[in-house]
């Protein structure tokens, strides 16, 4: 944890006491980490979430259209993007995006698009797909929902 905090301090220039107050309401947090303190799991999650949410040098680009393109390429047939939505997602330890992507596709193309998702590593710059599934399928419209997480 100390190395993550030190990198954040170096990137942002925030004084250690200010960071401790803002992240954990503890101005001596960094000093005690430097002295070997181990954080309780709940406090570590809070500190990690604070860093993820406040780091001005961390550019998080939404991978929504790259994911839609990667899914469509798996169909190996004409498939049309109907629409796609994405929103930022944050947990105590991760930062990412939730996606809802709708395609117009025939049954065979949709089946090819979905085949082997469990083993496929989607190449999205700076992100990894951690959850992916069919949310709906009617009248030739396939709705895919996904969760991507920013790689540290």
N, C-alpha and C positions, 0 to 999 in steps of 0.2 A: 504494500500500500504506500509506503514511504516514497518509492521511486515514482509512482504515478503522481503523487502530490508534488514532489520536487519538480517533475517535468511541467506540471501545470503552473507552478509558481514561476518557473523560468520563462515559459511561453507568455504568460500574462503580465508579469511584473507586479503582481499583487503581493503586498507584504504578508509574511507568514501569519501575523496576528489577525489581520483583516480576513484572510482566508479561513482561519479557524473559527472566527466569530460568524462569518457568513455561512460556512458549510455545516458547523456543528454547535454553534453557540458556545465555543470554547476557544478563547484566545491563545491558550497554551497547547492546542492540538498538535501543531507542527513541531514545536519544541519537544513534546513528549514522544511523538513518533520518532524523531531523530534520536531520542534516548532509548529507543527499543520498545515502545508501547505497542501492544497488539490491540486492534480495535474489536469491539463486539460486532457480531455480524450485522445487526441492525444499523449501527453507526457507520460501519464500512459501506453499506448500501446507500445510506444518505450522502456520504462524502462522494462516492462514485457518481451518484445521480446529480449532485451539485456540479461536479466537474463537467460531466457530459452536457448539462444544460447551459453552463456559463462560459465555456471555452470559446472565445471569439475567433480563435484561429482554426477551429475545427469546422471545415466547410462540409456540410452534409447535402449532397445533391440527391434529389429524389430519383431513384432508379426505375420509376414506374414505366416509362416508355421503353427503356432497355429490356425490362422484364417482359413486357407485352411483345416486343420484337422476338425475344428468345423463345417465348412460347409459340408464337406463330410460325417460326422457322421449323419447329418440331413437327408441324402438320404435314410438311412436304406436299402441300396442295394449296390452292387459293383459300385464304381465310381472311376475313375482314374484321378490323378493329371497329367495334361499335362505339364504345366509350371506355374511359378508364378514370378511376378516381384514386387518390392517394392522400393519406394524412400521416403526419408525424406521430410516432409512437415512442414512449419512454417508459422504461421500467427502472427500478432502483439500480440495475447493473448494465442495462443496454439501451441503445438509442437506435431507432430504425423507422420503418414506415409500414403501415397497413395498406394493402392494395385491393381494389375490386376492379377487375378487368373483364369486359364483355366482348365476345367474338361472335361473328356470324359464320357458321361453319356447318358443312355436311357432317353426317354421323361418322363417316370413315376418317375424315380429316380431324375431327375432334378427338376420336379415339387414338389416332397417331400422336396428336399433340399431347395427350395425357399419358400415353404409354411410358412406363419406366421412370416416372417422376421420382420415385423413391431413391433410385441410384444415380440420377442425373445431377451433376454439379453445374448450376446455372452460373455463367461467368458475367457478373455484374460488377463493374469497377467500384471498389470500395465497399461492397455489400455482399452479404451471403443470404440466400433464401433459406429460412429456417422452418417455414410452414407453407404448404401449398395444397390447395384442394379445389374440387368442383363445388361451388355453392348452389348452382342451379343449371338446368338444361331444359329449355322448352322452345318450341317453334324455331329450331335452328340456331338459337342464341345460347351460347355457353358462357356461364358466369364463373370466373375463377377468383378465388380470394387467396392472398398470400401475405406473409410477413417477412420483411427483409430487415437484417440487422447490420449496422455499420461495423466494418472491420476496424479494430483498434490499430 
